[in-house]
Each structure stands twice: as structure tokens, then as C-alpha cells.
């Protein structure tokens, strides 16, 4: 196969084939017949200078890398959010228009909203709320600086300037509209509440300091029929939900955000959030699959592995019969695995170093202690947040809500402020 040696334009061709010229790599250049960069080529066999047209290109490996890099960036790149207007009335209208786009009847639009469209709307709502929250971090003339514990709504109200106060639509109306439309959006039959959609909604309402609807939304997340597109009228169908499936369990990070927002609101709401997240059967199954599937699989495979090792050990000994040696070796291996595994299981399920005010009642099964540890930790967090800060006064709390918390812990098999674990009672 003849080779083409390329020379830059304007350089004289030489018929001396012994002189080395620059050879363009096959991975960097490709000869083609389309208009492109021109070069003078030297034919190594005929010795004639010919005009060649080449265009730089990547090798097959480079093309694959470039394709993967482009695919990754395209997939990971977030779609730009619609610009947030500065006028309060326009922001109010934007909230309504975004909700109207997703609330269209599938029979009319012939489609159901996609997850990225729902998340985009919720992120736009959050961008509007962020504008008021960040703008109020600056001092306002004639007003005191906002405290660290001020909510997003109260901080926004303190930062309203004279023009906003004179307008018909106030920032408070915008935030109220955002909260209302976001909740209504979750209730639409054509909206599928995925993990990311739920997380975006919880973050938005937590920022707005409106966690009242969290238990209802968590219930919808588990029991709402899943919409499916159809190619014919009415262009939508629904799949039966599985409320106890691990796939509908609320992620621990989302539950933590919701509980932190509920603690700032009311104690009964905290207990409702715990019931809707950590106390559900779906969460217990989710934890078992995530954390216990590997140890359980190891326990199931242990006898087979022990028998295989015992059979090999029996072949290298000469003191007893092979069958008897296999039995003895397998018994020893299984005894070791059982003892060590049982000690580890007891150590994990009876650990109480993380417990502060809420502990398990006597007689609670070890397996249930481990499965429901996040539920106990959530109740413990609520007790620490709503009780006295002074450790020496723990147990002196009174009131209807505190009695409700104590009764709630007792019904769940927990003890609030167990005497033997209190300070000075060890």
C-alpha cells in the first residue's frame, strides 16, 4: 500500500525519496475528497508531487472518548431555568403559568409531564423563594437585622421596600402561591412523584417554612397510582400502587429534612412525619435490602462454603477416615462462624451509645431494635429539641404535648427518660 507524505503549502517538493518528510498519523489525519485544508503530498512510489485534500479527525478510540464525554456532559448538564422576573406581580404570574403547563389534561395535551419538567418547575419556585431569602440578608434602613431563627416568610416581610408595599401583589402572596401551587402539583393525577420530585418538594416547603402538608405528601408518595402514557385516548392509564414496597420508602435524607422543618413548627407534626416515614413497613424493607442482604446471603452460603473447605481439609489428613474428617472439620467451621456471627449480631443490635433520651423498653426483640433504630433516633431528636436544654432538668417537662410524646414513645415500645440511664442514676 502506497503512503502519502504531506508537506505544508508553499514548500517545494523534492524528488529525493531518501529525505524524510513529515508523515501525518492515521489517527490524526484522514484523506478525503471534500473541501477542507489543502496540502501538497509526495507520492513515495511515483515520485510525483500531487495535491491532496485532508481533514483532521480523531482515531476510533478518540471518537469513542469524545462521544462518551459529550454524552456525559449532555446528560449531566441541567436545563436552564426560566429567568425570574424582578417584578413581584410578574413572579406571581410566572408561578401560575408554570403550574398551568403541568396541570393540562392528558386527553388534551396527549402526554403526561416528565420528571425533568416537574423538577424544573419546582426548582424555579425555589429560585423565586431564594431571591427573597438572600435579599433579606442585607440590612434594611429603619429595620433591625433579622435573627438567625427567622423564617423565610418573616425575613421576606421585613425586607419589603416601599415600592413592594405599594403594589397589589406582595412577596408574601408570591410565597403563599408557591407553596399552594407546589402542593396542588403533587396532588394532580398526571404527576408521578419520584424520589427526586419528592426531594425537591420537601426542600422547597422547608425553605418556605410550611411543613404542614408533609405527612399528606408522604402518604401520596406511597399510595398514589402511578400514571402511565397511552398511545390512544385518554392517553393516560394508572398502575396500582404498592404501599409496602421498598421502592416507595422515603429516603432517610429526605425524611431528615422534613423532620428538621417539622421540629421548628409543632410537636404533633413531628410525630406525624415520623409515622409517615420511619414507621412504615416500606422503610423497614428498604433498610433490610440495603443493609442486611449481604450478611443474610453470607449466612445462607456459609454451610456450602464450610462443606467445601471441610472436604478439602479431609483430603490432606491421614489420621482418620475422609468422611469422618469432613464432618469434624465442617462442625468446627460452622461453630466458629455461628459464635462469631452471633456475637457480632448481639453487639450491633444492643448498642446504645447513640441513645440520649429515648431508649428501648425491656423485652424488645433484637431484630426489631435494629430495624427500627432510625425511628427511635427520630423520636430522640424530637425529645431533645422540645425538652429542656439543661441536662439536669430532663424528666421535669410538663404539658399536654409532652405527655403526648411520652405516650407516643410508650406505644412504640420506647421509654422516654429511662431512670437508670439518666445523669447520676447509673
N, C-alpha and C positions, 0 to 999 in steps of 0.2 A: 504494500500500500504506500503510495507516494505521500510525502509530507510537504506542507506549505509553510515556508518561513516568511514571517511578516516583518515589514520594515515601515517605519513612520513615513508619512508623505513628505516629499521634498528630498529624501535621501536617495542618492544614486544607487542603482542596482549594480551588483558585482557578479560576474560570471564565475568567479573563483569559488568553487564548491568547498575548498578546504578551509575557507574562512568561516568561523562560527558566527551565526546570526542568532538573533533572539527568537526562540521558539515559544509561541504562546501556548500555555497549558490548555489541554482539552477541557479541564474543569472550569477554566476562567473565560474562554472564548469559544464561539461557535460560528462556523462558516455558514452563511445563509445568502439568499438571493433577494432579500428585502432591503429597502433603503435604510442606511444606518451609517456607522462610522467607516470611513474608507481607509484602506491601507494598501501598500504595494507588497505583493507576495512574490517569493522566489521559488520557482519550481525546481526541486532538487534533482530531478531526473533529466528534464529537457534543458535546464539552464536558462529558461526564459523568464523574464520579468512579467508577471501578469497582475492585473488589478483585481483584487479580491474585496469582497464586502463582508465584514464580520460585525457581530453584535455581542458584547459581553453577556455572559449568562452564568448561572450557578451550576455546580455539579448536582448529581442526583441527591447526594447527601445534603448539600446546601439548600436545594429546593425543598427537601423534606423538612429541614430545620426551619426554613423561612415559613413554610406552610403551618407548622406547628406553632411557631411564635405568633403568627398572625391570628391563628385560630384561638390561641390562649388570650391574647390581648382583646380580641373581639368579644370573646365570651366574658372575660373578667371586667371589661370596661362597662361602667354603669351608664345607662342612658341619661342624657342631660335632663334635669328637671325644668319645668316651665318657669320662666322668670317671675319672681314675686314682685308685684307692683308695690310702690311706696304708699299709694293712697289706701286708706282704710276701707272705703267703700268698694274699691276695685278688688281688694283682698277678699272681702265678703262675697263678692260676685264670683271670684275665682273658686272659692270653696264650693259654692253651689254648682258651678259649671262642671267641675271635676266629678262631683257626686252624680250629676245628671248623665255624664258619659258612661259611667259604670252601671247605673240603675236602669238602663234601657231594657225593654222587654226582649228576651231572646227571639221571640217569634217575629219581632220587627227587625232587629239588628242581625238575625240569623247567626249569632255567635254568642259565646259566653266569655266574660272577661278572663284574661290570662293572669297568672300570678304576678308577672312583672308589671302589668298595668295597675294592679291593686297596690302593690308595694310602691310604685311611683306616685300614686295619689297620696298614700299615707306619708311618704317622705316629703311631698310638697306641703302637706298640712304641717308637718313638723318644722319645715323650713320657715313657714309663716310664724309659727309659735316661737322659734328660735330668734326671730328678728326682735320680738318684744322683750324676750328674756335677756338677750345680750345688750340691747339698747338701754335697759334699765340698770345695768351695772354701773353706768356713769351717773354722777351726781346730778340732781335736778335743782335748779335755783328755787329757793323758797321751800324746799322739802329736805327732810333728813334722809341720810343714806339708808337703803333697805337693809334689813337684818339678814343674817345668814340663813335663818329658817323661814324667810318669807316665801310664799308660794309664787308660782309663775303668774297667776292672775293678779294677786295683790301687788307684786312688783310692777306689773304692766300698768295697773291703775295709777300707781304713784308717778310713773314716768310719762303720763299723757301730757302733751303740751297744750298750748292754748288753742291751736287750730284743731286738734283732735277733739277737744272738749266741745267745740262749737259745731262739729259735724254731727249729722244724724246717726251715723253708724260709729260706734265706739270700739276701741280694741277689745273691750270686754265682750261685745257682741260677736266679734270675729272669733275669739277663743271659744265662746259658748257654741257658736255654729260649727267650729271644727270638731269639738267633742261630740256634738249631736250627730253630725253627718258621718263621722267615723263609726259611731255605734250603729247607726242605721245601715251603714255599708256592710258591717259584719252580719246583719240580720237578713240581707237580701238572699232569696233562694238561689240566685245565679252566681253568688260569690262563694268560692271554695276557700275555707280558712285553712291555709297551710301553716307549717311551722314558722316560716319567715313572715307571713302575713300576721300571724298572732303576735310574734315578737315585735313587729313594727307598731302594731296597735297598742300593745302594753307600754312600750316606750313612750308613745305619743301621749296617752292618757296619764301616765306617771308624770310626764313633764308638765302637763296641764293641771296636775293635782286633782284629778277626777277619777278615782279608782272605784266608784260606786258600782259600776257595771262589770267589774272583773269576774265575779262568780258566774254571772249570766253568760258572759262571753266564753268562759272556760267550759260551761255546760254545752253551749253551742258547738264548740270545737270538738267535743266528744260525740255528740248526738245528732248534729246537723247532717241531713242527707247530702251526699257529695254530688254536685252537678256534673253531668257528662254531656258532651256535644252530640248532636244528631245531624245527619245529612238531609233530613226532611222535617217538615213541620211536626211539632212545635220547636224543633231544633235544640231541645234540651231534654234530658232524662236524669233521673236521680238514682243513685246507688244506696242501698240500705246501709246505715251506719253500724259500726261495731264498737259500742261504748267501752268495752273492756279490753279492746285490742291494745297491744303495746305501742302501736303506731300512733295512737291518739293520746298518749300520755303527754302531759305538759312538761317541757324540758325544764330541768332544775334551774337553769339560768333565768328563764322567763318567770318561773314561779318565785324566784328570789326577788326579781324586780317588782313583781306585783305585790309581794308581801311587804317589801320595804315601803312602797307607796301606801299600802293599806294601814301600816303602823302609824303613819302620820295623820290618818283620818279618824278611825274609830276601832275599838277593840272587837266588837261583833263582826265588823267587816274582815278583820284579820282571821278570825276563826272560820268565816265563810270561804275565804281564799284558801286556807289550809284544807278544808273539806273538799274543795273543787280541784285541788292539785295533788298534794302528797297522799291524801287519804283514799284516793281512787284505786280500784283494782288494776286499772291500766298502768298506773305508775309502778305498782309492785311488780307486775310482769315485765315492765320495761327495765327495772333495776335488775331483776333476775337474769334476763337475757344479756344485759350489758356487763354485769359484774360477776355472775355466778355460773355462766355457761361453760367457761373454761375449767374451773375446778370440778364441776359436775362431770364434764366429759373426761377429765383425768381420772376421777373416781370410777367411772364406768369402764375405762380402758385399763385400769390398774390390774385386775385379775389376769387379763390376757397377757399383758406385759410381764407380770410376775411368773406366769406359767412358762413363757418363752425363755426368760432368764434362768428359771429353775431347770428347764430341760437342758440348757447348755452347761450349767454347772454340774449336772449329774453325769455328763459325758466326760468330764475332765477329772473325776474322782474314781478311786478304785477300792474304797473301803466298804461300800455297801452296794446293794442292788440298784440299778438305774432307776427303776420305778419308785423304790423307797426313797432314794436320794432326791428325786424330783419332788416328791410330796413334802419332805422335810424342808427343802430349800424354798418351795413356794409358801409353806406355812410361815417360815421366818420372814420372807419378804413382805407378805401380806400383814403380818403382825407389826412390822416396823412401819409400814405405810399407814395402817389403821391408828396406831398410837400417836404418831407424829401428826397425822391429819386431824385427829380428834382434839389434840392439844391446841393446834392452831385454830380450829373452829371455835373452841371454847374461849380462847383468848380474844378472838375477833368479836364474838357476839356478846361477851360480858364486859368489854371495855367501857369504862365510864369516866375517863379523864376529860372527855369533851362535855360532860353534863355539868350544868351550872345550877339551875333552879328546878328543872323538871327532870325526874328520873323515872325509871320503870317500876311498876308495882311488883311486889313479890309474886312469883308464880308465872310470870310472863314467859312463854316459850322462847328459847334462844333464837330459833329461826325467825320468829315474828319480830324479835328485837332488832335483828339485823335488817330485815326488810323494811321496817317502819322507822328506821333511825332518822331519816330526813324529816318525817312528820314530827317526831319528838323534838328534834332540833328547832323546827319552826315554832312549836309551842314554847320552847325555852326562850327563843329570841323575842317572842311577843311578851313573855313574862318579864324579861329583863328590861324591855322598852317601856312597859306600862307600870312597872313596880318602882319601888324606892331605889334611888341611886346608891344610897348608903347601905353597904352590905350588912351592917349590924341591925338594920331595921327590916330586913327581909322577913316576911311572915306576918308583919303588922298591918299589911294593906287591908282596907275595908272598902265596902261599896258593892252595889249591885253588879257592876261589870266585873269586878274582881271575883266575886262569888261565882259568877257565870264561868269565868276562866278556870277556877278551881274545879267546878263541877265538870266542865268540858274535859279537863285532863283526867279526872277520875273515870269518866265514861270510856275514855280511850285507853285505859289501862296504865295511866301515868300518875305520878304523885308530884304535886307542886310543893316545894319547900319541905322535903322529907327531913324529919328531925335529925336523924343520925348523920345526915350529910351537911347540916348547917354549920356555920362557923362556931367553933367552941364546943360542938356536940360530937366530935369524932370519938 
